[in-house]
Amino acid sequence: MTITITAFERSPDGGRGLARDTRVRWALEEAGQPYEVRLVSFRAMKEPAHLALHPFGQIPTYEEGDLALFETGSIVFHIAERHAGLLPDDADARARAITWMFAALNTVEPPILELATARVLEGDKPWSKERLPLVEDRVRDRLKQLSARLAGADWLDGGFSAGDLMMVSVLLRLKPSGILDGYPNLAAYVARGEARPAYKRAFDAQLAVNTGKPPTG
């Protein structure tokens, strides 16, 4: 059955790989699964046809036969469960990899998204200058903890897994801020993720949508 995902017709980030469809593309590339992409406009995302797939009117969605999913964590987990390459065979290692997926989305990403909101959407508010350092400190607290856990390892728990895919995807949001540079092992960790051939294919594919140029790989 053909896998179809949805993505922005024009991504707000201009194709820098921060839109969440990149995470799903990456997972499918790691798993070696072909897929099709249906592009949706911001208007179409709020119309009944798309809301039937994603009740909150966002992207991405995932369709395969009669199955329709939304939320990147759920989609990536589904891909990892059905196809080799993203979860270890050992049951305990598998459980730890899944735990890191949850940690990326529930513990590390929220303060990073809060930082983006504080800088982009609240930067002109009179209280922004006082609030921003507090938000940045919350991000740094999480990075300090994650940096200590990763230490000098290449990946979070043995070999690369879906946990790393989600964590790298989350940390990529910090690159424009420069905050990640204060944690060299995390910056190197993200760079290793970006260097993976599957990530490069996923990134090039979504970039092509926004630039109109065909992928290079």
C-alpha positions in Angstrom: 0.0 0.0 0.0 1.2 3.5 -0.9 2.2 5.7 2.0 1.1 9.3 1.6 2.1 12.2 4.0 1.0 15.8 4.0 3.3 18.8 4.0 3.2 22.5 3.8 2.6 23.9 0.3 5.0 26.6 1.4 6.8 26.1 4.7 7.0 29.0 7.2 10.7 28.3 7.6 11.4 28.5 3.9 12.6 24.9 3.7 15.2 24.8 6.6 13.9 21.4 7.7 12.1 22.7 10.9 8.6 21.8 9.7 7.5 18.6 11.3 7.0 16.7 8.0 10.8 16.5 7.9 10.7 14.1 10.9 8.4 11.8 9.1 10.3 12.0 5.8 13.5 11.2 7.7 11.9 8.2 9.4 10.6 6.8 6.1 14.0 7.3 4.5 15.8 5.5 7.4 13.3 2.6 7.0 13.8 2.5 3.3 10.0 3.1 2.6 8.8 4.9 -0.5 6.2 7.6 0.1 4.2 10.2 -1.7 3.6 13.8 -0.5 0.4 15.7 -0.8 1.0 19.4 -0.3 -1.6 21.5 1.5 -2.0 25.3 1.8 -2.7 27.0 5.1 -6.3 27.5 3.9 -6.7 23.8 3.0 -5.4 22.7 6.4 -8.5 24.2 8.0 -11.0 22.7 5.5 -13.1 19.6 6.3 -11.1 17.2 4.1 -7.9 17.8 6.0 -9.6 18.2 9.4 -10.9 14.6 8.9 -7.2 13.5 8.9 -5.9 16.0 11.5 -8.6 17.4 13.8 -6.3 20.3 14.8 -5.6 21.4 11.2 -1.9 20.9 11.2 0.7 18.8 9.3 1.9 16.2 8.8 -0.6 13.4 8.4 0.1 9.8 7.4 -2.1 7.6 5.3 -1.6 4.0 4.4 -4.6 2.1 3.1 -7.4 2.6 5.7 -5.0 3.9 8.3 -4.7 7.6 8.9 -2.5 9.1 11.6 -1.5 12.5 12.9 1.2 13.7 15.3 4.8 13.1 14.4 5.5 11.1 17.5 2.7 8.6 16.7 3.7 8.5 13.0 7.4 7.9 13.6 6.6 5.3 16.2 4.3 3.5 13.8 7.0 3.5 11.1 9.6 2.3 13.6 7.3 -0.5 14.8 6.5 -1.8 11.3 9.9 -1.4 9.6 13.5 -2.2 10.6 16.1 0.4 11.1 14.7 2.7 13.8 14.2 0.5 16.9 16.6 -2.1 18.4 15.7 -5.8 18.4 16.5 -6.2 22.1 13.3 -5.6 24.1 14.9 -3.5 26.8 16.9 -1.4 24.3 13.7 -0.9 22.3 11.9 0.4 25.4 14.7 2.8 26.1 14.6 4.1 22.5 10.9 4.7 22.8 11.4 6.5 26.1 13.8 8.9 24.4 11.2 9.6 21.8 8.8 10.7 24.5 11.6 12.7 26.3 12.3 14.6 23.1 8.7 15.6 22.6 7.5 16.0 26.1 10.5 17.2 28.1 13.0 18.8 25.7 10.8 20.3 23.0 8.3 22.4 25.1 10.8 24.9 26.4 12.4 25.2 22.9 9.0 26.0 21.4 8.4 28.5 24.2 11.7 30.2 23.3 10.6 30.4 19.7 7.3 32.0 20.7 9.0 34.4 23.1 11.4 35.6 20.3 9.2 35.6 17.3 5.6 36.3 18.5 6.2 38.1 21.8 9.4 40.1 21.0 7.5 43.4 20.7 5.7 43.1 24.0 6.8 45.5 26.8 7.5 42.6 29.1 9.5 40.5 26.6 13.0 41.7 27.7 12.3 40.5 31.2 10.7 37.2 30.2 13.1 36.1 27.5 16.1 35.4 29.8 13.8 33.2 32.0 12.8 31.2 28.9 16.4 30.9 27.8 17.4 29.6 31.2 14.7 26.9 31.0 16.1 25.7 27.7 19.7 25.7 29.0 18.6 23.7 32.0 17.3 21.0 29.7 20.4 21.1 27.5 22.7 20.9 30.5 20.9 17.7 31.6 20.8 16.2 28.1 24.5 17.1 27.6 25.5 15.3 30.8 23.5 12.2 29.8 24.9 12.0 26.3 28.5 12.8 27.5 30.9 11.6 24.8 28.6 9.0 23.1 27.5 9.2 19.5 23.9 8.4 20.3 21.6 8.4 23.3 21.6 4.7 23.9 23.9 2.5 21.8 23.1 2.8 18.1 21.1 5.4 16.3 17.3 4.9 16.9 14.0 6.7 16.6 14.8 8.3 19.9 17.8 10.1 18.3 15.8 11.0 15.3 13.2 12.8 17.4 15.8 14.4 19.7 17.9 15.7 16.8 14.8 17.0 15.1 13.9 18.9 18.3 17.4 20.3 18.9 17.6 21.5 15.3 15.1 24.2 16.2 17.9 25.8 18.4 20.5 26.3 15.7 19.4 29.8 14.7 19.5 30.9 18.3 23.2 30.0 18.9 22.3 28.5 22.3 23.3 25.0 21.1 26.9 26.2 20.6 27.3 26.3 24.3 27.1 22.5 24.4 29.7 21.1 22.0 28.7 17.5 22.4 25.1 18.3 21.6 26.1 20.4 18.6 28.2 17.5 17.4 25.3 15.1 18.1 23.0 17.2 15.9 25.6 17.4 13.2 25.9 13.6 13.2 22.1 13.4 12.7 22.3 15.9 9.8 25.1 13.9 8.2 23.1 10.7 7.9 22.2 10.0 4.3 18.5 9.4 5.2 18.3 12.8 6.8 20.0 14.5 3.8 17.4 12.9 1.5 14.6 14.0 3.7 15.9 17.5 4.0 16.6 17.8 0.2 13.1 16.6 -0.6 11.3 19.1 1.6 13.7 21.9 0.5 12.8 21.2 -3.1 9.2 21.9 -2.3 10.1 25.4 -1.1 12.7 26.3 -3.7 11.2 24.6 -6.8 14.5 22.9 -7.4 14.7 19.1 -7.7 16.5 17.2 -4.9 20.3 16.7 -5.5 20.5 13.2 -4.1 
